Amino acid sequence: MATSTGTSDRRTVLHVLSGFSIAGTLGGAERVAATIIKSLEASPRYKPALCVLRAPDPGAELHGLTAPVLHLGYVGPDLDWRMAARSVLRLRKTLREIKPDIVHSHLWLAAFT
């Protein structure tokens, strides 16, 4: 079966991270996610998006990403269970809106949420 390369036929891959580009730099999981997302941006089969649990950092950069970046607005320490609890409903709403085909979480807090 031939696959069309139109955007409506692309499978949406949502990457979920607790933070992205804190003070303009990327940590290890953020670099991995950015690398995967950049590869998917060039793919005719996949349409990537990034969902970040934290509020955007004032020094944040997208590091060349063109995929949509959604921030759920959490403010507080990453290792705080409140971050996951407060983000659950917002993430659930985001999942309903985006309807991703694949959700790829990075690190334990995003996976737990």
C-alpha positions as CSV (number, residue, x, y, z in Angstrom):
1,M,0.0,0.0,0.0
2,A,1.4,3.3,-1.0
3,T,1.7,6.0,1.7
4,S,0.9,9.5,0.9
5,T,3.2,12.2,2.2
6,G,0.5,14.8,2.9
7,T,0.4,16.2,6.4
8,S,-3.0,14.7,7.1
9,D,-1.4,11.2,6.7
10,R,1.5,11.9,9.0
11,R,1.4,10.2,12.4
12,T,1.7,12.6,15.3
13,V,4.5,11.9,17.8
14,L,4.2,13.9,21.1
15,H,7.4,14.1,23.1
16,V,6.8,14.9,26.8
17,L,9.6,16.4,29.0
18,S,9.5,18.1,32.4
19,G,11.6,21.0,31.1
20,F,13.3,22.2,27.9
21,S,16.1,24.6,27.4
22,I,16.6,25.8,30.9
23,A,18.7,29.0,30.8
24,G,19.1,28.4,27.1
25,T,20.9,25.1,27.4
26,L,19.8,21.5,26.9
27,G,20.4,18.7,29.3
28,G,21.0,15.1,28.2
29,A,17.3,14.0,27.8
30,E,16.5,17.4,26.2
31,R,19.3,16.9,23.6
32,V,18.0,13.4,22.8
33,A,14.5,14.7,22.4
34,A,15.7,17.6,20.2
35,T,17.6,15.2,18.0
36,I,14.6,12.9,17.6
37,I,12.2,15.7,16.9
38,K,14.5,17.3,14.3
39,S,14.7,13.9,12.5
40,L,10.9,13.6,12.6
41,E,10.4,17.1,11.3
42,A,12.1,16.0,8.1
43,S,10.1,12.8,7.9
44,P,7.2,12.5,5.5
45,R,5.6,9.9,7.8
46,Y,5.7,11.6,11.2
47,K,4.7,15.0,12.6
48,P,6.4,15.8,16.0
49,A,5.3,18.0,18.8
50,L,6.8,18.8,22.2
51,C,5.0,19.1,25.4
52,V,6.9,20.6,28.4
53,L,5.5,20.3,31.9
54,R,7.2,23.5,33.1
55,A,6.5,27.1,32.2
56,P,8.8,28.4,29.5
57,D,12.2,29.6,30.8
58,P,12.9,33.3,30.0
59,G,16.2,32.2,28.5
60,A,14.7,29.3,26.5
61,E,15.7,28.7,22.9
62,L,14.1,26.2,20.6
63,H,17.6,25.1,19.3
64,G,16.4,24.9,15.7
65,L,13.1,23.0,16.3
66,T,10.2,23.9,14.1
67,A,7.7,21.5,15.7
68,P,5.0,23.1,18.0
69,V,6.1,23.4,21.6
70,L,3.4,23.4,24.3
71,H,4.1,24.5,27.9
72,L,1.8,23.2,30.6
73,G,2.9,26.1,32.9
74,Y,4.2,24.3,36.0
75,V,6.4,26.4,38.3
76,G,8.4,24.8,41.1
77,P,11.0,22.1,41.6
78,D,11.3,19.2,39.2
79,L,11.5,16.6,41.9
80,D,8.3,17.7,43.5
81,W,5.3,15.3,43.2
82,R,3.2,18.4,42.9
83,M,4.6,19.0,39.5
84,A,3.3,15.7,38.3
85,A,-0.1,16.1,40.0
86,R,-0.6,19.6,38.7
87,S,0.4,18.6,35.2
88,V,-1.8,15.5,34.9
89,L,-5.0,17.3,34.0
90,R,-3.3,19.8,31.7
91,L,-1.5,16.9,29.9
92,R,-4.7,15.0,29.6
93,K,-6.4,18.0,28.0
94,T,-3.4,18.3,25.6
95,L,-3.6,14.7,24.7
96,R,-7.3,15.1,23.9
97,E,-6.7,18.1,21.7
98,I,-3.6,16.8,19.8
99,K,-4.7,13.1,19.7
100,P,-1.1,11.9,19.1
101,D,-0.5,8.5,17.6
102,I,2.6,8.0,19.7
103,V,3.6,9.5,23.1
104,H,7.3,9.4,23.9
105,S,8.1,10.5,27.5
106,H,11.6,11.4,28.5
107,L,12.7,10.8,32.1
108,W,10.7,9.5,35.0
109,L,8.6,12.6,35.9
110,A,7.2,12.9,32.4
111,A,6.6,9.2,32.2
112,F,4.9,9.2,35.6
113,T,2.7,12.1,34.6
